[in-house]
Amino acid sequence: MSTLTDAASPGPSSRPAPDGAGAGTQGSPAVRPKRARGTTTGRLLGILAWIVGLIFFAPIAWMVLTSFKQESQAAASPPTFLFTPTLDQYRAVLASGAGSYLLNSVIATACSTLLVLVLAIPAAYALSIRPVKKTQDVLFFFISTKMLPVVAVIMPIYVIAGQLRMLDNLITLIVLYTAMNLPIAVWMMRSFFLEVPGEVLEAASIDGASLMRTMRTVLLPMVAPGVAATALICVIFAWNEFFFALNLTAANAATVPIYLMSTMTSEGSFLARLSAASVLASLPVVLAGWIAQKQLVRGLSMGAVK
């Protein structure tokens, strides 16, 4: 009888624990502080990232702000923060003939980028999908051309262009920008082609697709983000190039960087006008990066996670 009573009565182990009891045995107090610390660390890193971003963005914001000032306000010390915005500096920049410089930069950048892609995609395909003997040597030769200082080759380039009567000519800049960006484009496109599964190419070969059809319908759609990233980097490098344009052009083929330098005269630097010209010069590249930002992020992150 006592045995049945003992079995029916709830023992210490079967009694329901009060709220909060047993938490120490489950380890939850040890987990919650870790989560709290992790959340705090994440917030601090986020705040730090915003601070760093604002520090880097501050000069750009000040340049845009100064472009809407008068020259006297731009040169004021201490700086003027409260003023009436004006578009006089932008009108002055456009009236001074900046449109021709912008057009030259657009033509040289667009043509050289297109040529780079036309040459780099087949070269990268040959060096990645169908490598040959001495592939590493070829790749090293490509990238070694970027190690040569530009100032060391400007004299022979100037002499050759002068002999061919190609000084102050956009074709000369297009050829030089293509040669300047081609090694980087080959290396980038090769890394993107290496991420293409070999089974896809085998399936296309079994289906009887030719090389050009495989490139057009299989490979290029798969590496389209990489192509966009490569094209944007080539655009940035060609648009910002200064040394070749300074030494090989005069008036007919001068680009935007040359115009920006021309705003600094012996009379002094007109800060408001220079800021307006800099905003106009930066706007095409910023718009291109903003339009292609999704493809750029996807292209630069291809192959990052295996």
NUDRENLO-384843 format. One record per residue: x, y, z of N, C-alpha, C in turn; residue in three letters. Coordinates in steps of 0.001 Angstrom, whole numbers, plus 500000, padded with zeros to 6 digits. Example, Ala and Ser with C-alpha at 12.3 -4.5 7.8 and 13.67 -1.06 7.14 Angstrom:
# NUDRENLO-384843
513190494310507800512300495500507800513200496700507800ALA
512850497750507080513670498940507140512900500030507870SER
This chain:
# NUDRENLO-384843
500822498794500000500000500000500000500860501263500000MET
501847501222500843502756502377500865503502502549499569SER
503772501432498912504467501509497623503626502213496590THR
502298501892496555501408502550495595501274504042495893LEU
501233504341497215501125505761497583502350506548497176THR
503513505901497388504754506596496983504828506794495486ASP
504326505807494721504383505926493262503426506985492753ALA
502244507087493458501254508062492987501617509477493352ALA
502307509637494480502658510999494902503778511554494068SER
503647512820493690504718513408492837506008513578493605PRO
507109513136492994508428513244493596509040514579493336GLY
510170514777493911510847516075493699511174516333492255PRO
511498515258491489511880515470490094510702515747489198SER
509486515333489624508326515516488764507556516785489052SER
507903517522490100507212518761490409507570519831489367ARG
506576520604488928506886521676487951507764522748488559PRO
508760523120487859509682524141488365509045525498488240ALA
509278526364489186508744527733489088509392528482487946PRO
508727529594487543509257530398486430510650530892486750ASP
511528530721485794512902531171485980513773530156486642GLY
513173529092487252514003528088487914514590527174486868ALA
515734526663487142516406525749486217517066526449485064GLY
517006527764485029517631528475483904519125528308483916ALA
519675528178485126521125528018485197521569526705484635GLY
520736525667484781521129524371484247521026524336482736THR
520110525159482122519958525156480680521012526013479985GLN
521676526886480720522763527685480122522291528963479456GLY
520971529313479584520494530526478925521128531795479452SER
521415531921480775522094533152481202523445533337480563PRO
524102532239480161525404532373479502525258532778478057ALA
524043532467477439523855532789476033523415534237475861VAL
522513534697476720521974536035476556523029537134476634ARG
523959537089477563525002538127477541525826538112476269PRO
526068536909475698526836536858474454526071537539473332LYS
524739537269473286523959537926472247523938539442472447ARG
523822539852473690523836541287473960525162541917473573ALA
526237541230473904527557541756473530527703541780472015ARG
527205540730471337527299540719469884526497541835469246GLY
525300542094469780524489543195469252525156544539469477THR
525729544735470652526414546000470942527621546193470038THR
528378545118469839529547545215468951529133545545467526THR
528053544910467065527576545204465725527135546648465560GLY
526460547180466583526047548577466508527238549524466517ARG
528234549206467340529422550059467376530161550028466044LEU
530260548833465449530913548742464134530117549489463076LEU
528785549415463168527971550168462224528158551666462360GLY
528204552148463603528441553578463831529817553987463321ILE
530819553137463577532169553436463094532215553471461570LEU
531506552547460927531467552535459465530813553804458918ALA
529733554265459561529094555504459140530034556699459319TRP
530766556724460415531698557834460650532787557860459581ILE
533355556693459294534398556625458257533834557024456901VAL
532618556537456589532005556906455319531759558401455204GLY
531301559015456276531069560454456255532371561235456113LEU
533443560736456739534737561405456602535201561392455144ILE
535044560246454478535449560160453073534512560951452166PHE
533244561061452549532278561773451709532321563276451922PHE
532900563730453038532899565153453363533549566019452276ALA
534721565673451721535288566520450656534395566615449425PRO
533716565506449082532825565540447919531639566450448193ILE
531073566334449403529948567197449756530363568663449759ALA
531565568957450250532052570347450267532282570861448849TRP
532759569991447950532953570389446554531610570739445908MET
530600569909446127529273570193445563528716571481446154VAL
528897571673447443528395572883448096529092574125447561LEU
530393574046447367531154575197446887530784575554445452THR
530374574558444660530037574828443258528816575729443115SER
528011575870444163526832576738444121527093578100444768PHE
528345578417445062528691579689445672529245580657444631LYS
529334581917445032530098582888444273531568582760444663GLN
532450583307443842533879583175444108534269583826445440GLU
533660584953445742533986585610447006533553584764448199SER
532434584080448075531974583211449157532836581956449261GLN
533297581435448125534131580234448147535489580503448763ALA
536003581735448606537325582074449140537262582702450520ALA
536068582801451095535924583451452392536549582612453490ALA
537117583288454475537697582624455643537260583399456893SER
536519582729457774536103581326457803535089580998456706PRO
534893579723456421533996579343455322532573579814455549PRO
531895580059454424530505580502454454529586579301454299THR
528705579105455276527771577988455222526363578438454820PHE
526006579667455132524696580194454776524864581138453593LEU
524287580764452458524425581573451248523253581252450331PHE
523093582068449313522051581850448309522639581047447154THR
522153579832446914522727579016445842522550579686444477PRO
523534579474443625523503580037442281524094579040441297THR
523653579136440062524172578283438985525139579045438082LEU
525634580173438537526524580985437706527799580234437345ASP
528323579458438282529578578748438008529385577666436947GLN
528264576988436979527991575972435963527793576612434593TYR
527123577751434573526960578459433293528317578912432760ARG
529174579387433650530496579837433220531336578682432686ALA
531219577514433331531979576348432882531517575909431501VAL
530205575819431302529687575396429998529965576438428922LEU
529962577721429295530234578773428317531701578834427918ALA
532580578305428769534017578357428472534486577246427543SER
533578576422427057533945575370426111534212574025426733GLY
533678573770427926533888572473428571533188571343427841ALA
532177571680427028531449570629426308532335569832425369GLY
533265570486424689534158569764423774535085568835424534SER
535550569254425706536394568385426526535606567160427000TYR
534374567384427428533542566261427846533285565307426698LEU
533035565849425505532791564994424346534021564165424001LEU
535199564771424071536430564016423801536618562897424811ASN
536351563159426073536488562123427091535491560995426865SER
534264561361426503533245560329426259533652559443425090VAL
534114560039423994534501559259422814535692558366423122ILE
536732558930423734537929558141424034537616557018425026ALA
536817557308426033536506556298427045535631555201426486THR
534579555573425757533649554570425223534331553675424191ALA
535072554264423275535722553459422224536795552551422804CYS
537606553057423726538663552232424306538076551107425161SER
537011551375425895536386550320426698535795549237425813THR
535156549634424732534597548643423807535697547789423190LEU
536804548416422791537926547657422232538536546718423272LEU
538633547175424502539180546326425562538329545078425739VAL
537024545226425773536149544067425953536226543120424758LEU
536278543684423553536365542841422358537650542017422347VAL
538737542575422843540014541861422865540180541004424118LEU
539680541455425246539933540756426507539085539502426662ALA
537857539511426181536984538344426373537522537114425648ILE
537888537187424361538486535988423741539810535576424379PRO
540638536554424753541920536216425382541700535534426726ALA
540772536038427518540493535421428806539888534029428643ALA
539067533862427637538506532528427362539609531538427028TYR
540549531960426189541641531053425796542541530718426975ALA
542714531659427900543618531437429021542949530752430215LEU
541650530593430174540942529976431307540243528682430909SER
539376528757429929538612527574429530539486526603428753ILE
540325527100427882541195526255427058542645526729427210ARG
543236526501428349544612526971428555545602526198427697PRO
546676526863427374547733526261426569549006526225427395VAL
550047525697426824551327525646427503551852527072427710LYS
552517527289428816553061528599429174551962529633429443LYS
550798529187429905549718530128430191550122531103431282THR
550759530610432333551183531474433429552187532514432961GLN
553062532125432028554024533091431494553315534204430712ASP
552285533817429973551521534819429219550818535779430165VAL
550218535227431223549539536079432201550520537027432888LEU
551694536522433225552692537387433852553152538473432886PHE
553265538151431613553649539170430632552599540262430546PHE
551319539869430571550251540859430521550343541823431700PHE
550448541270432893550426542124434079551737542879434252ILE
552826542359433676554114543056433807554120544375433058SER
553266544511432049553202545782431329552664546903432210THR
551916546557433276551421547571434196552501548026435174LYS
553603547265435261554676547626436179555625548665435589MET
555530548884434287556414549845433636555923551262433906LEU
556777552140434423556333553525434664555946554218433363PRO
554847554935433403554363555609432201555347556670431733VAL
556006557330432676556942558381432301558128557814431531VAL
558396556519431665559526555914430953559216555661429488ALA
557946555632429107557590555317427716556985556522427000VAL
556815557631427679556150558758427039556988559347425910ILE
558317559331426049559160559896424997559075559107423694MET
559286557766423699559124557049422422557708557131421867PRO
556707557130422742555336557257422244555136558621421590ILE
555687559648422193555554560993421629556248561075420268TYR
557445560480420150558174560518418881557424559750417803VAL
556918558557418151556186557748417166554907558464416730ILE
554170559021417696552947559737417340553260560964416485ALA
554370561637416761554747562783415945555120562384414537GLY
555837561265414381556194560793413052554963560378412252GLN
553971559827412937552746559406412257551727560528412148LEU
552079561738412600551178562879412590549880562574413352ARG
550059561942414522548905561539415336548874562253416685MET
549672563318416817549598564105418037548305564915418048LEU
547773565141419252546517565859419426545406565194418607ASP
545330563865418740544354563074417995543681562098418948ASN
542368561964418821541637561064419706541984559601419463LEU
542354559266418233542700557869417937543914557441418753ILE
544867558335418912546046558016419721545653557724421158THR
544771558532421724544321558278423093543548556969423194LEU
542734556667422202541957555423422234542881554217422237ILE
543909554256421388544863553136421332545614553006422658VAL
546059554109423210546814554062424464545934553631425634LEU
544706554108425698543802553688426774543458552206426664TYR
543334551723425424543080550292425239544260549466425730THR
545466549869425356546654549148425827546825549260427338ALA
546400550369427909546542550584429348545601549684430144MET
544385549474429665543375548725430412543299547252430042ASN
543892546864428922543753545483428461544319544451429436LEU
545502544628430027546000543602430959545080543380432155PRO
544573544445432744543669544296433887542388543592433462ILE
541875543943432284540641543324431809540833541831431565ALA
541969541434431015542225540004430764542270539242432084VAL
542957539794433072543043539114434369541678539019435035TRP
540891540081434985539577540044435600538656539071434891MET
538599539133433568537705538248432832538131536788432968MET
539422536536433085539868535159433287539355534614434618ARG
539385535418435664538881534958436957537387534675436891SER
536647535429436093535220535172435961534948533914435138PHE
535720533711434074535538532510433254535889531242434032PHE
536833531342434950537197530164435734536067529691436635LEU
535097530547436930533967530170437771532867529444437007GLU
532967529398435678531949528712434878532144527210435004VAL
531122526449435384531284524986435500531625524348434156PRO
532555523415434196532925522733432964531810521900432385GLY
530870521432433225529766520625432732528880521410431778GLU
528758522716432001527934523535431109528531523570429708VAL
529838523722429631530494523734428322530427522375427654LEU
530552521313428447530428519972427871529027519727427325GLU
528010520200428037526641520046427560526424520818426261ALA
526975522026426184526843522801424946527564522139423794ALA
528715521529424067529451520823423018528689519590422541SER
528071518870423484527297517685423103526095518071422252ILE
525492519216422557524344519679421778524742520194420411ASP
526042520250420121526506520670418811526686522163418656GLY
526763522915419759526941524365419673528365524691419251ALA
528494525647418359529813526079417930530455526948419004SER
531721527297418781532431528112419762531785529480419918LEU
531441530112418792530841531441418863529464531385419518MET
528689530336419220527366530221419837527483529938421339ARG
528478529136421699528701528880423128529084530157423848THR
529941530952423229530325532227423840529134533156423961MET
528305533201422928527220534177422883526035533785423761ARG
525674532513423766524449532088424445524687531427425799THR
525919530992426078526179530275427327527123531068428229VAL
528304531380427724529326531976428576529015533424428937LEU
528747534253427937528552535681428213527370535953429141LEU
526218535275428989525157535509429988525561535111431405PRO
526395534080431544526798533644432874527804534602433515MET
528645535215432715529665536122433245529309537578432988VAL
528027537863432714527611539251432448527949540194433599ALA
527765539800434867528202540709435948529692541003435905PRO
530499540005435561531933540233435447532280541167434307GLY
531563541041433195531780541948432070531434543375432471VAL
530330543548433204529936544888433649530969545478434607ALA
531469544662435527532477545152436467533763545542435738ALA
534183544710434792535393545014434024535228546283433206THR
534072546425432562533824547611431744533830548873432595ALA
533224548811433778533165550000434630534551550403435121LEU
535383549432435465536741549760435904537547550373434763ILE
537372549846433557538062550426432399537573551854432135CYS
536275552086432308535727553433432123536336554402433132VAL
536437553976434369536993554856435407538455555186435112ILE
539234554177434749540655554411434470540839555319433255PHE
540065555085432205540211555889430994539714557318431214ALA
538620557469431963538070558803432192539007559662433035TRP
539681559043433986540554559800434895541983559943434385ASN
542325559334433270543710559365432800544128560799432481GLU
545316561162432940545780562544432817547106562672432087PHE
548031561731432329549402561910431854549478561880430326PHE
548877560870429700548903560787428233548184561982427616PHE
547031562339428165546281563467427614547051564775427742ALA
547796564917428820548556566149429020549690566281428021LEU
550379565197427731551581565254426890551312565033425405ASN
550172564469425049549928564117423655548797564894423015LEU
548140565769423758547044566565423204547309568040423458THR
546620568855422671546757570303422838545388570955422946ALA
544648570991421851543337571647421856542251570762421265ALA
542591570029420193541561569268419487541111568022420245ASN
542027567353420965541703566080421615541850566144423126ALA
541913567329423697542072567449425150540833566917425865ALA
541041566288427002539962565641427743539630566438429007THR
538711565903429788538224566609430972539340566910431982VAL
540247565967432298541319566330433243542156567517432789PRO
542342567665431489543096568815430984542309570102431204ILE
541005570036431035540188571231431282540239571625432754TYR
540193570634433644540253570954435071541571571638435416LEU
542651571204434790543933571849435046543948573278434493MET
543253573497433382543270574825432765542518575857433594SER
541659575427434524540943576385435363541854577023436406THR
543026576438436648543998577018437588544974577876436795MET
544750579153436788545531580083435983546539580829436849THR
547318581692436199548296582491436933547625583529437829SER
546365583814437558545633584759438392545165584121439703GLU
545281582811439788544856582119440994543876581012440665GLY
543471580303441688542513579216441535541118579738441851SER
540226579649440890538836580034441090538110578822441656PHE
537970578796442977537518577598443656536094577215443281LEU
535213578195443184533827577881442861533701577310441453ALA
534388577919440511534328577407439138535014576048439031ARG
536127575877439719536808574579439717535919573495440332LEU
535185573839441383534286572876442000533155572503441046SER
532609573486440350531550573194439386532059572304438250ALA
533255572601437767533828571758436717534111570354437223ALA
534550570225438453534825568909439020533545568100439194SER
532461568772439573531179568070439697530727567554438335VAL
530835568385437313530453567950435969531346566816435476LEU
532631566876435822533553565825435394533287564511436117ALA
532855564583437369532606563367438147531249562752437859SER
530318563552437373528939563088437232528787561881436300LEU
529414561830435111529225560657434253529684559346434890PRO
530836559362435550531332558138436180530445557736437356VAL
529991558720438134529108558413439265527803557814438771VAL
527234558368437710525992557823437163526199556424436613LEU
527321556199435929527594554861435411527736553843436538ALA
528431554230437603528560553323438741527243553075439443GLY
526396554110439524525100553941440178524180553045439364TRP
524200553188438042523353552357437193523801550902437226ILE
525119550682437239525645549317437178526072548789438534ALA
525575549384439634526061548976440941525699547527441266GLN
524505547068440874524132545686441167525032544715440423LYS
525244544980439127526122544113438355527562544217438841GLN
527950545414439294529319545592439772529563544778441032LEU
528641544811441972528804544043443205528808542549442912VAL
527913542118442057527879540695441706529154540272440990ARG
529659541148440100530858540795439354532089540735440231GLY
532240541711441135533424541735441988533380540640443061LEU
532180540102443359532068539049444375531989537659443762SER
532076537527442449532048536202441836533264535397442276MET
533012534193442736534101533335443171534570533596444575GLY
533951534536445283534388534837446644533977533736447618ALA
532832533070447366532343531994448232532321530722447413VAL
533022529736447886533062528460447179531937527566447701LYS
